[in-house]
Amino acid sequence: MTIKELTGTVAEVTGFPGKITWDASKPDGTPRKLMDVSRLAALGWKSRIGLRDGVAKTYATFLAEKAAGTLRE
């Protein structure tokens, strides 16, 4: 997943109405990022929630804590 795709997902989940702009004059990060969960999988671990659902649940928790006044900064 690219940073652009992740940004779009977060914007969609949170209902961000603005325009996201990118500064092409800045470096675009590490050319190659690797993530390997094979060692975890070998131990029997498997993710149970997708990224979009995880972002949505995290955002819902944030909103609930903010409304309740229990948000930790």
Protein Blocks (a to p, Z undefined) as FASTA:
>chain_A
ZZklmmmmmmmmnopabdcdddfkbcebjfbacddfklmmmnopacfbdfklmmmmmmmm
mmmmmmnopacZZ
